[in-house]
Every structure is written in structure tokens, then in C-alpha cells.
């Protein structure tokens, strides 16, 4: 469900963002390690450090806008 919008975001941020998807049911130790409480959850990690968690988005457009706002705050798009 989220893959198309995540692929769009990744392509718009060309190389500044890498999307990695995991199945929390198949990776329980990783889900526990990152303390996943809600699914889906997006965690932005930079050099091993969590820099932002995104939970509770209501629609694809909500997710798209939230991710773009986060990325613009972290690193403005290159011209």
C-alpha cells in the first residue's frame, strides 16, 4: 500500500534518501529493537541514529506531505 508513495519520495530526493522496508511480523527482534508500537511506522535513520519517527499518518497524501516537510528541514532539495 505504501510502496508507491515511498518510491515517489525516494525518487524525488535522488540519492539523499534510501527507503528500506521490513516486515515487522517476520523480523520481531528488529521490531522490538526499534520499539514499534504502530504499523506502519517510518523511522528516519542517519549514520545509525534515529533522527525522526513517523507514526499515525492518515493517508498517502498525509505521509507524502510529512516526509517532504521532514526532508526539507533536514536537507533542502538540491537545485
Backbone torsions as a table, in degrees:
resi	resn	phi	psi	omega
1	UNK	NA	-42.1	-176.8
2	UNK	-90.8	-17.6	-175.3
3	UNK	-54.7	-43.8	-179.9
4	UNK	-60.3	-42.3	-178.9
5	UNK	-71.7	-36.5	177.6
6	UNK	-67.2	-39.1	176.3
7	UNK	-63.3	-39.2	177.7
8	UNK	-62.7	-45.8	179.3
9	UNK	-61.9	-45.4	-179.8
10	UNK	-60.8	-42.7	-179.0
11	UNK	-68.6	-33.3	178.7
12	UNK	-70.1	-27.7	-179.2
13	UNK	-99.5	15.9	173.4
14	UNK	10.7	86.1	173.7
15	UNK	84.4	-11.0	178.7
16	UNK	-89.8	-9.1	-176.3
17	UNK	-143.4	132.8	175.8
18	UNK	-121.9	123.9	180.0
19	UNK	-93.5	128.3	175.9
20	UNK	-126.4	128.3	-177.5
21	UNK	-110.1	137.3	174.4
22	UNK	-128.6	154.0	174.4
23	UNK	-96.7	111.1	-175.8
24	UNK	-62.1	-32.4	179.1
25	UNK	-67.3	-30.7	-179.4
26	UNK	-93.1	-8.5	-178.5
27	UNK	-131.7	61.9	-174.6
28	UNK	-61.0	-38.2	-178.9
29	UNK	-66.4	-39.3	177.4
30	UNK	-67.9	-42.4	177.2
31	UNK	-60.2	-41.5	177.8
32	UNK	-68.6	-39.4	179.8
33	UNK	-59.5	-39.6	179.7
34	UNK	-94.4	8.8	175.6
35	UNK	50.7	52.9	178.3
36	UNK	-71.9	124.6	178.3
37	UNK	-111.7	-33.5	-179.5
38	UNK	-122.0	144.7	174.5
39	UNK	-123.0	137.1	-2.1
40	UNK	-78.7	153.6	173.9
41	UNK	-128.9	134.9	174.5
42	UNK	-111.0	131.0	179.7
43	UNK	-121.6	122.8	176.5
44	UNK	-93.3	124.0	-175.8
45	UNK	-122.6	133.4	175.9
46	UNK	-126.7	118.3	-179.9
47	UNK	51.8	41.5	176.4
48	UNK	86.0	-4.7	-179.6
49	UNK	-106.4	134.3	176.2
50	UNK	-72.3	124.4	179.7
51	UNK	-109.3	-16.7	176.3
52	UNK	-166.3	142.2	173.5
53	UNK	-117.2	137.1	179.0
54	UNK	-124.5	111.1	-179.6
55	UNK	-130.7	154.9	171.4
56	UNK	75.2	25.6	175.2
57	UNK	-75.2	150.9	-170.4
58	UNK	-101.1	-21.9	-178.2
59	UNK	-152.7	171.2	176.8
60	UNK	-63.0	-40.0	179.8
61	UNK	-65.0	-39.2	176.5
62	UNK	-60.7	-45.5	177.7
63	UNK	-61.8	-46.6	-179.0
64	UNK	-59.4	-48.4	-179.8
65	UNK	-64.3	-42.9	179.8
66	UNK	-62.2	-46.2	-179.7
67	UNK	-63.8	-42.7	178.9
68	UNK	-63.8	-40.9	177.4
69	UNK	-62.8	-42.9	178.7
70	UNK	-61.8	-48.6	-178.2
71	UNK	-64.2	-39.4	177.8
72	UNK	-62.9	-35.3	177.3
73	UNK	-72.3	-32.8	-178.4
74	UNK	-80.7	-43.7	-176.6
75	UNK	-157.3	109.7	179.4
76	UNK	-58.2	145.8	178.7
77	UNK	-59.7	139.6	175.8
78	UNK	-75.6	144.5	-176.1
79	UNK	-73.0	NA	NA
